[in-house]
């Protein structure tokens, strides 16, 4: 699956959950709380492949999945740069100190697994929007 395919498919799932919660008259705070990992595993098992094994993508106690993918993540399915015959497909816009580039065969991808920035309640409240695509609109570079 390409980044773009994942991005489009995830946006549909995210916006369907938000629409369902808004129809139930959830407040913004309740919507944010709904996206806490433990709740999502129980109620939205199709939202993430890792939910099937109750596995977190980030090793942190409080993990909120509202911003699954980060507004600072940048990608291009055709590549961003070439480094010694290796193509880089993604990067962190803010060069978060917890992030790193990881090699997977002949491809470089941003590894955000040690970064917690978009998964805190404070960050989500600051960047909150009902439309996931709006928050992520700068992620796709090509």
PADREN-88973 format. One record per residue: x, y, z of N, C-alpha, C in turn. Coordinates in steps of 0.02 Angstrom, whole numbers, plus 50000, padded with zeros to 5 digits. Layout:
<atoms>
XYZXYZXYZ;...
</atoms>
This chain:
<atoms>
500424994250000500005000050000500455006250000;500295010949958500685017149955500475021750012;500875026850024500685031850074500015035050055;499935036849992499315040149970498715035649980;498775029249964498215024649974498035024250048;498535023750091498395023450162498065029950185;498345035550165498105042250183497365042950165;497175041250105496485041950082496025037150120;496235031050128495825026150163495745027950237;496265030350268496235032150338495785038250349;495815042950304495385048950310494645046950310;494465042250268493765039950264493565036850331;493985032550359493825029250423493775034450479;494255038950482494275044050535493645048450531;493485050850472492915055350465492255051750478;492205045250465491605041350480491505040850556;492045039750592491995039350665491785046150693;492105051450670491925058150695491195059750679;490965058150619490265059450601489795055550647;489965049350662489545045350707489515048550776;490085050950800490105054050867489725060650868;489795064550815489425070950811488675069650808;488465064350774487755062650771487485060750840;487925058350883487745056750952487855062650999;487995068450969488085074651005488675074651054;489215071251035489825071451075490125078451072;490395080651128490775086951129491475085651099;491835090951085492515090151060492935086051109;492865087551173493255083951224493065076551225;492425074951216492215067951215492475064451152;492495067951097492775065051035493505063451045;493885068051073494595066851086494675060851132;494285060451185494335054851232494145048151198;493695048351151493485042251116494075039051080;494535043251056495105040751017495685038251059;495605037651124496125034651166496205027351145;496825025051141496985018451115496545012851143;496495012451209496125006951240495385006851218;495085012651210494395013051187494345011051114;494805013451074494795011951003494875004550989;495305001251027495404994051018494734990351028;494354992551078493714989251093493164991151044;493124997551025492544999850987492645000950913;493275001550892493415003050821493984998550796;493894992050801494434987350786494694987750715;494304990350668494524990950599494914997250584;494975001650632495315008050622496065007150610;496365002250642497085001150638497244993750638;497704991650596497904984550594498194982150661;498514986650698498824984750761498314983250816;497704985650808497194984550858497034977050865;497104973250812496954966050814497384962350864;497994964950876498444961750924498544966050987;498114971250994498154975751052498854978651060;499154980551003499834983051002499844990450987;500214994151028500285001351016500855002650967;500765007750926501285009650879501825013850913;501665016550971502135020451012502115017651082;502695016551112502745013651178502655019051231;502035021251239501875026251289501235024251325;501165026451387500585024551427499945027451398;499915034051389499325037251360499455038251285;499065034751245499125035251172498435037151145;498395042951116497775045051084497875044551009;497415041250975497485039550905497135044650859;496905050350886496565055150844496995057350785;497625058750799498085060550745498535054550730;498215049050710498595043550683498885046250618;499525046250615499915050150567499965057050598;500465060550582500615066850615500565072650565;500285078250585500265083950540500955086350517;501485084050551502165086050532502505080950486;502165075350473502435070150429502355072450356;502865071350316502855073050246503025066850205;502665065850150502815059950109502725061450036;503045057249995502955057249923503045050049900;502545047349867502595040549842503095039849785;503295045449756503805045249703504505046749730;504545048549793505195049849824505315057249835;505665058649889505845065449908506565067049889;506995062149895507705063149882508035056349871;508635056549845509025050449836509685051149874;509845046049912510465045849951510835039349933;511375039949896511785034049878511355028149854;510965029349802510535024249771509965021949816;509815025749867509255024149911508765030049908;508135028549896507635033849891507295035049958;507245041449976506895043450037506185045250018;505695042250053504995043250037504615047450088;504905048450147504555052350198505055055650245;504805060850280505235064550326504795068150377;505125070850428504785074750479504915082150465;504385085950458504435093050441504785097050496;504715095050558505005098750614505645095450640;505875090150607506475086550629506455084950704;505905082050726505825080250796506415075950818;506685077550876507285074050899507165066650911;506545064650922506385057650933506315053750868;506275057250812506195053950748506865052150717;506835047750667507445045750632507245042850564;507715042750519507615039350455507805032050464;507415027650435507555020550439507575017650369;508045013150358508115009850293507715003450292;507335002550239506954996450227507124994350156;507594989850149507844988050083508184994050052;507964996049993508275001749959507855008149968;507455008450022507035014250035507155016950105;507125023550111507165026950176506485029750193;506275028550255505625031050279505725034150348;505325039150363505345042250429505095037150480;505465036150533505255031850588505055036350646;504415036650659504135041050711503965037250775;504145030950779503915026750835504135029250904;504665033150908504885035750973504605042750987;504225045450941503955052250948503245051950974;503085056251021502425056251052502025062651037;502315067251000502025073950990501285073750972;501065070250920500355070950900499875066650941;500125063050990499705058351027499535060651097;499695066851113499525069551180498875073351176;498515073451230497875077151233497995084551218;498515087351245498665094551236498755096251162;499155092151127499275093351056498625092851016;498235087651030497615086550993497135092251004;497075094551065496635100251079496845106451041;497495107551036497765113351001497625113150926;497675107250895497605106350823496935103350802;496475102650849495845099050837495445101750778;495215097250737494755098650682494365092250669;493745092950647493335086950631493575083550568;493885087250524494115084550460494845082650463;494985076350466495675073850469496085076450410;495775076650351496135079150291496365086350301;495975090350336496185097350348496815097650390;496855093550441497445093450485498055090750448;497945086250401498485082750367498635085450297;498325090950278498365093250208499065094750184;499535096050228500215097550207500665091350205;500395085550224500805079450226501035077050158;500585077150109500755074650042501145080050004;501725078149981502155082849945502135081949869;501835076849845501785076049772501135072749753;
</atoms>
